[in-house]
Amino acid sequence: MQLGMMNDPRKDACAEARWAAEHGFEFLDLTIEGPAASLEQLAVPELHRILAESGLAVVGHTAWYLPFASPFAAVRRAAIESAAATFETFAQVGAAYVNVHLTFAPRLFPSELWLDWNGECFAELAERAEAYQLQVMVEHPPSGSIGVKEIGRVLDADKRLGFHLDVGHANVGGNKLEALLKAFGNRLVHVHMSDNHGNHDEHLPLGAGTIDYPKAIRMLRQSGYNDTITLEVFSADRDYLLLSAQKVRRWWAAAEHTDEP
């Protein structure tokens, strides 16, 4: 297991990379988005140097609000181009995966339609990412209305798409972690962790919400997953982020010695 943190897009990405390396993280979940980490604002040569000198790896993250489910084809096209524009930079800094976020359309549109719009966008991005040796992975939203059936419809759009599990998102509107692991464990390539109280995505430190993380980590390990995990914790006091990292490492090690569900 490799543990990473996401850069706060309100801060300079190079400073965030230095902080991650200095505090024992193994990779940076690099989100390329504003207000301070947009593509135009990144100092890519400096960031590449920091990563190389520190040995910090990278997982790619695109803006969660790109409108892949817009009813307007031109807007969906702009979302595709905006995501694809990050691929060269992610490749330059050594990423192997880049995520996209399943998004919603207005209520008037049937779910089958906007799920297919997401899938069509992601399939094109999966095709274009191959030129940069990147795999596109789909992150599910924090919603009780999006479950195995809906995510499966999107992933079915292209066999190259990976599944990006967010444990916090899976807790919103009823815990779906076990069902998601059972359905998509064979396509799981990356995990986000944060805590919440089950009503919305709060990005709390682990233990500050209602998620049973020791159990969640046992389930992850039992599914065969042993790869990158990002702590998506945005507390103003970063001691809570570091404490969450300590907890994950302790729970991960403990899960190795138990077969309990």
GUROVO-444102 format. One line per field, with one value per residue: x, y, z of N, C-alpha, C in turn. Coordinates in steps of 0.1 Angstrom, whole numbers. Each point is the difference from the previous one (the first is absolute). Layout:
n_east c(X/...)
n_north c(Y/...)
n_up c(Z/...)
ca_east c(X/...)
ca_north c(Y/...)
ca_up c(Z/...)
c_east c(X/...)
c_north c(Y/...)
c_up c(Z/...)
This chain:
n_east c(8/-4/4/-10/2/-11/6/0/-10/-1/9/12/-1/10/-6/-11/7/7/-12/-6/11/-1/-13/8/-7/-5/-11/-1/-12/6/-7/-3/-2/-8/2/8/-6/-4/-3/-6/-4/0/10/-2/9/-4/-12/4/8/-10/-8/9/2/-13/-1/-7/-8/-8/-12/-5/-4/-11/-4/-5/1/8/-8/4/-9/6/-13/9/0/-2/-9/-6/0/-4/-9/-2/-1/-7/-6/-2/-2/-5/-3/4/-6/-11/1/2/-9/-2/-11/-6/-7/-12/-6/-13/-9/-7/-7/-8/-12/-6/-9/-2/13/-5/2/-7/-6/0/-4/-8/-4/-1/-6/-7/-1/-3/-8/-4/-2/-6/-6/-3/-4/-3/-1/-4/-4/-12/-4/-12/-3/-12/-1/-6/-11/-1/-6/-11/-1/13/-4/0/-13/0/8/-7/-10/5/4/-12/1/10/5/6/-12/8/-1/-4/3/-10/7/3/1/6/3/-1/-10/8/6/7/9/-7/-12/6/5/-12/-6/9/2/-4/-7/1/3/-9/4/-11/5/-12/-4/-12/-12/3/0/12/7/5/6/-6/8/8/-12/-1/-3/-8/10/-2/11/2/-14/0/10/-6/-11/7/7/-11/-3/12/-6/11/-7/-2/2/-9/6/-14/9/-10/3/-4/-2/11/0/-12/6/10/-10/-7/11/2/-13/1/12/-5/-11/8/9/-10/-4/13/-4/-10/-8/-3/-13)
n_north c(-12/10/9/7/13/7/6/10/0/4/-9/5/-7/8/10/-4/-1/12/5/-5/4/12/-3/-6/8/-10/7/8/1/2/9/0/10/11/10/-10/-10/10/-5/12/-4/-13/0/-5/7/10/-2/-1/10/6/-4/4/11/0/-5/11/-10/-3/4/-1/12/-1/12/-1/13/-8/7/-12/4/11/5/10/-5/13/0/-11/5/11/-8/-7/11/5/-12/-2/12/-8/-7/10/9/-8/-1/13/0/-9/5/-10/7/2/7/-4/9/-11/7/9/-3/10/2/9/-3/-11/-8/-9/12/6/-12/-1/12/-3/-11/7/10/-9/-5/12/4/-11/2/12/-6/-9/10/3/-12/5/-4/2/6/-7/12/-7/7/10/-11/0/8/0/-12/-13/1/11/-4/-12/8/8/-9/-5/14/-4/-11/10/3/6/-6/12/-7/7/-3/13/0/-12/9/8/1/-6/-8/3/0/-8/6/11/-5/-5/11/9/-9/-7/12/-3/13/6/5/6/7/2/8/-4/7/-2/13/4/4/-4/-10/-7/3/-11/-5/10/-10/-7/1/-13/8/-5/0/12/2/-7/6/11/-3/-4/11/0/11/5/11/10/7/8/7/1/4/10/-5/12/-7/-1/3/4/6/5/4/4/5/4/4/5/5/4/5/4/4/5/5/0/2/4/-10/8/-1)
n_up c(0/-8/9/-5/-4/0/-10/9/-8/13/-1/0/-12/-3/7/-6/-12/3/3/-11/-7/5/-3/-8/-8/-6/-2/-11/5/-12/7/-13/8/-3/8/4/-6/-8/-12/-2/12/-6/8/-12/-6/8/-3/-13/2/6/-9/-9/6/2/-12/0/0/-11/4/-12/2/-6/-4/12/-4/-7/-8/3/8/-5/-1/1/-12/-3/10/-4/-12/5/7/-11/-8/10/1/-13/2/10/-10/-8/7/1/-13/-1/9/-9/-2/6/10/-6/9/-2/1/4/-9/5/-6/-5/9/-10/0/-7/11/-8/-3/12/4/-11/3/12/-3/-9/9/9/-9/-5/12/2/-12/4/11/-8/-7/12/-4/-1/11/-7/12/3/5/9/-1/10/-3/8/-11/3/-5/2/-1/6/9/1/-1/8/9/-3/1/8/-5/-5/3/9/11/3/11/4/11/1/-14/2/10/-11/8/9/8/-11/9/7/-4/2/11/3/-4/6/9/-10/2/13/-2/7/12/3/10/6/10/3/0/-12/2/1/-10/12/-5/10/10/-2/3/-9/-8/-8/-8/0/2/13/0/-4/8/9/-4/1/11/5/-6/6/4/-6/-3/-8/11/-4/9/-1/9/1/11/5/10/-6/13/-4/-10/8/9/-10/-4/13/0/-13/3/12/-6/-10/9/7/-11/0/13/-8/1/10/-3)
ca_east c(-8/7/-9/3/-9/-3/3/-11/1/0/14/10/2/14/1/-7/8/10/-6/-3/13/6/-8/0/-9/7/-4/-9/-12/1/-12/3/-12/1/5/14/7/-5/11/8/7/10/14/2/14/3/-7/7/12/-3/-4/11/10/-6/-5/-14/-8/-11/-12/-7/-14/-6/-11/-12/-12/-1/-13/-1/-14/-8/-8/6/11/12/6/7/13/9/5/9/13/6/6/11/11/9/7/14/6/1/11/13/3/1/-13/-5/-14/-6/-14/-10/-11/-14/-8/-14/-7/-13/-10/-9/6/1/13/7/6/12/11/7/9/13/8/5/12/11/5/9/12/8/7/11/10/9/12/8/2/-8/-13/-10/-7/-12/-4/-15/-4/-6/-15/-7/-7/10/5/7/-6/3/15/3/-4/11/12/-2/3/13/6/12/-3/1/-10/6/-9/0/-7/-9/-11/-8/-7/-11/-13/0/13/1/14/1/-5/9/12/-4/-3/10/13/9/4/4/14/4/-10/0/-6/-3/-12/-12/-11/-9/-9/7/15/5/15/4/10/-5/-4/-9/-13/-7/5/8/11/7/-7/1/14/0/-7/9/11/-6/-3/13/6/12/6/0/-12/2/-8/-6/-4/4/0/9/11/5/3/-10/4/11/-5/-8/11/5/-10/-1/11/-2/-11/4/9/-8/-9/8/0/-13/-9/-13/-6)
ca_north c(12/13/10/13/11/8/14/9/8/14/3/-2/-14/-3/1/-12/-12/0/-3/-15/-8/3/-6/-15/-6/-7/6/12/0/13/5/12/9/12/13/2/-11/-3/-4/12/5/-9/1/-15/-4/0/-11/-13/0/-3/-14/-9/1/-6/-13/0/-3/9/-5/12/3/11/8/-8/6/0/-4/-11/-4/11/-3/6/-7/9/1/-13/0/9/-8/-10/7/5/-11/-5/10/-2/-13/1/3/-12/-9/6/-1/-14/-6/-12/0/14/-2/9/-1/-2/11/-1/9/5/-11/-3/-9/-13/-4/-8/9/7/-10/-3/12/-2/-11/4/9/-7/-10/8/4/-12/-1/11/-1/-11/6/5/-12/3/-7/8/-7/7/2/1/11/-3/0/-13/-4/-6/-12/-9/0/13/0/-10/5/9/-7/-8/7/-3/-10/6/9/-5/5/7/-1/10/-6/10/1/-12/0/10/-5/-14/-5/-9/-4/-15/-2/5/-8/-13/2/6/-3/-4/12/11/4/11/2/13/-2/11/-5/8/-5/-8/9/7/-2/10/-1/1/-10/-13/-1/12/-3/-12/-11/-10/-2/-13/-10/4/-4/-15/-4/3/-10/-13/1/-1/13/3/10/14/5/15/7/13/7/14/8/11/-5/-12/-11/-10/-8/-9/-10/-9/-9/-9/-10/-9/-10/-9/-9/-8/-11/-9/-7/-11/-12/-5/-4/4/9)
ca_up c(0/0/5/-5/3/-11/1/1/-12/4/4/-10/-1/3/15/5/-2/10/13/0/1/13/11/-1/-10/-11/-12/0/-9/-6/-7/-9/0/7/-4/0/-5/-13/-9/-3/12/5/-4/-2/2/14/6/-4/8/14/0/-3/11/12/-3/1/-12/-3/-5/-6/4/-8/8/2/-5/-14/-3/-9/-2/-5/-11/-12/-5/-1/14/3/-8/7/11/-5/-3/12/6/-8/0/11/-2/-2/13/8/-5/3/15/3/4/-8/0/1/2/-4/10/-5/3/-2/-9/6/3/-11/-9/6/4/-10/-10/4/3/-13/-4/8/-6/-13/3/6/-10/-8/8/1/-12/-2/11/-3/-6/11/9/11/1/6/10/2/14/2/8/13/-2/2/-12/-10/5/-9/-14/-7/-2/-10/-14/-5/-2/-11/-12/-5/9/5/12/13/10/11/11/11/12/5/-9/1/12/-1/-4/2/-3/-11/-2/-3/-13/-10/0/-6/-14/-8/6/-11/-8/9/-2/10/11/8/14/9/8/0/9/-9/-7/-11/0/9/0/13/4/3/14/4/-5/4/-8/7/-9/1/-8/-14/-5/-1/-12/-12/0/-3/-14/-7/-3/7/-8/4/8/2/11/-6/13/-2/12/1/8/-7/10/-1/-11/4/9/-9/-6/10/2/-11/0/11/-3/-11/5/9/-9/-6/9/4/-11/3/-10)
c_east c(9/-10/4/-10/-3/4/-13/0/-1/15/9/4/14/2/-7/8/11/-5/-2/12/6/-7/-3/-10/8/-4/-9/-11/-2/-13/3/-13/3/-6/15/8/-6/12/9/9/11/14/5/15/4/-7/6/13/-3/-4/12/10/-6/-4/-15/-7/-12/-12/-8/-14/-5/-11/-13/-13/0/-13/-2/-14/-9/-8/5/12/13/7/7/13/10/6/10/14/7/7/12/12/10/9/15/8/1/10/14/4/-1/-13/-3/-15/-5/-15/-9/-12/-14/-8/-15/-5/-12/-10/-9/5/1/14/7/7/12/11/7/8/13/8/6/12/12/7/10/13/9/9/11/11/11/13/9/3/-7/-13/-10/-9/-12/-3/-15/-3/-5/-15/-6/-7/9/6/7/-6/4/15/4/-4/11/13/-1/2/13/8/13/-2/2/-10/8/-10/3/-8/-9/-12/-9/-9/-12/-13/-1/13/0/13/1/-5/9/13/-3/-2/12/14/10/5/5/15/4/-11/2/-6/-1/-12/-11/-11/-11/-10/6/15/7/16/6/12/-6/-3/-9/-14/-5/6/8/12/8/-7/1/14/1/-7/9/10/-6/-4/12/6/12/8/-1/-13/3/-9/-4/-6/5/-2/10/13/5/5/-11/2/11/-5/-8/10/5/-11/-1/11/-2/-11/3/9/-8/-9/7/-1/-14/-8/-14/-6/-2)
c_north c(12/11/14/10/8/15/8/10/15/4/-4/-15/-4/-1/-12/-13/-1/-5/-15/-8/1/-8/-15/-6/-6/5/12/-3/14/4/13/7/12/-1/3/-11/-4/-3/12/4/-9/3/-14/-3/0/-12/-14/-1/-5/-15/-10/0/-7/-14/-1/-4/9/-9/12/2/13/6/-8/6/2/-6/-11/-4/12/-5/6/-7/8/1/-13/0/9/-7/-10/7/5/-11/-5/10/-2/-13/1/4/-11/-10/5/-2/-15/-7/-12/0/15/-3/10/-3/-1/12/-1/10/6/-11/-3/-12/-14/-4/-8/9/6/-9/-4/12/-1/-11/3/9/-8/-10/8/3/-13/-3/10/-1/-11/6/5/-11/3/-9/10/-9/9/1/2/11/-4/2/-13/-5/-7/-12/-9/0/12/1/-10/4/9/-8/-9/7/-3/-9/6/9/-8/5/7/1/11/-6/9/2/-12/0/10/-6/-15/-6/-11/-6/-15/-3/5/-8/-14/2/4/-2/-3/11/11/3/11/2/14/-4/13/-4/10/-7/-7/9/7/-2/11/1/2/-10/-13/-1/12/-2/-13/-12/-9/-3/-12/-11/3/-5/-15/-4/3/-10/-14/0/-2/13/3/11/14/4/15/4/13/7/14/8/11/-4/-13/-11/-11/-9/-10/-11/-11/-9/-11/-11/-10/-10/-10/-10/-9/-12/-10/-9/-12/-12/-4/-4/4/8/14)
c_up c(0/4/-5/5/-12/3/1/-12/2/3/-12/0/4/15/6/-2/10/14/1/2/14/12/-3/-10/-12/-13/2/-9/-5/-7/-7/-1/8/14/0/-6/-14/-9/-3/12/5/-5/-2/2/15/7/-3/8/14/1/-2/12/13/-2/1/-13/-1/-5/-5/4/-8/8/0/-6/-16/-5/-11/-3/-4/-12/-13/-5/0/14/4/-8/8/13/-4/-2/12/8/-8/0/12/-2/-2/13/10/-4/3/14/4/5/-10/-1/1/2/-7/9/-8/5/-4/-10/8/2/-11/-8/7/3/-10/-10/5/5/-13/-4/8/-6/-13/2/5/-9/-9/8/2/-12/-2/11/-4/-7/10/11/14/0/7/10/3/16/1/9/13/-1/2/-12/-10/7/-10/-14/-8/-3/-11/-14/-5/-3/-13/-14/-6/10/5/12/13/10/12/11/10/11/6/-8/2/13/0/-5/2/-4/-11/-2/-3/-14/-11/-2/-7/-15/-9/6/-11/-9/9/-2/10/10/6/14/6/8/-1/9/-9/-7/-12/1/8/0/14/3/4/15/5/-5/4/-8/9/-8/2/-8/-15/-5/0/-12/-13/-1/-5/-15/-9/-4/9/-8/6/8/3/12/-6/12/-1/13/0/8/-5/9/-2/-13/3/9/-8/-7/9/2/-11/0/11/-3/-11/5/9/-9/-6/9/4/-13/3/-11/5)
